[in-house]
Amino acid sequence: MYDWLNALPKAELHLHLEGSLEPELLFALAERNKIALPWSDVDTLRKAYAFNNLQEFLDLYYQGADVLRTSQDFYDLTWAYLLRCKAQNVIHTEPFFDPQTHTDRGVPFEVVLNGIAAALKDGEQQLGITSGLILSFLRHLSEDEAQKTLDQALPFRDAFVAVGLDSSEMGHPPSKFQRVFDRARHEGFLTVAHAGEEGPPEYIWEALDLLKIQRIDHGVRAIEDERLMQRIIDEQIPLTVCPLSNTKLCVFDHMSQHNILDMLERGVKVTVNSDDPAYFGGYVTENFHALYTDLGMTQDQAKRLAQNSLDARLVKP
């Protein structure tokens, strides 16, 4: 079944480039940039990938991202991810990048973007993988900081298609960023946002009504609000669900408890994605395979999930 799932043409719509930084590349970049790491070797680092919640993961995620310093580093990170896409028949990807993770430690915005954009361009020309880059604001920082990031991004507006919202969800509702999202839409960008991962269904309502998003990233807690579920079904608002991430971060205690197939059968346009695959134990095919192994996903369901991902692209072919 793994090989069959791997061969399915699919799109990935919820992937943080910084979260695809595999330990081997992290160590190689640390050596290239002469950065001392707190882990003695790759195995020690992998053993640190045990998280009880989103914040524990984010603490390690930001620490790991510190090895990314030059445009070549960001190119190598993105290219390594695209090679994974090619191996898993991901024909289109819409990855997130978090400029504030890097600008806050002195890496210029254009250094980050130039490396990523060059790799995505090469990915289309050499691997046949189309893409649309999404700039994400960090929600644990202020809206003023997000506005400054948008200012930095506008001279490079052709390099990305949408803005998003990620990082620590609890205590940072979408309403905190209404003005910067209004401005981004006025500048012509599409909008998406993480909502309903650890946060309540109310955060999903806010993302839809205040940020006017085209797609909900995660959204698994929507099932707790029947009126919200009906709206998502009626309007066919896509959800970019990340099963392995949800279990690794204890949103669900075990994959057998995951609600993605229940939502699919109710008519929700759910998709399968890997989120931060270097940290959560697998890329897109591994996420599909986990649904087969633990939830008994059928081939018909897998085909529908894959087709949903292609239908939910912001960048249409």
Secondary structure, DSSP 8 states (H G I E B T S, - for coil): -HHHHHHS-EEE--BBGGGG--HHHHHHHHHHTT---SSSSHHHHHHT---SSHHHHHHHHHHHHTT--SHHHHHHHHHHHHHHHHHTTEEEE--EE-HHHHHTTT--HHHHHHHHHHHHHHIIIII--EE--EEEEETTS-HHHHHHHHHHHGGGGGG-SEEEEES--TT--GGGGHHHHHHHHHTT-EEEEEESSSS-HHHHHHHHHTS--SEEEE-GGGGG-HHHHHHHHHHT--EEE-HHHHHHTTSSSSGGG--HHHHHHTT--EEE--BSHHHHT--HHHHHHHHHHHH---HHHHHHHHHHHHHT-SS--
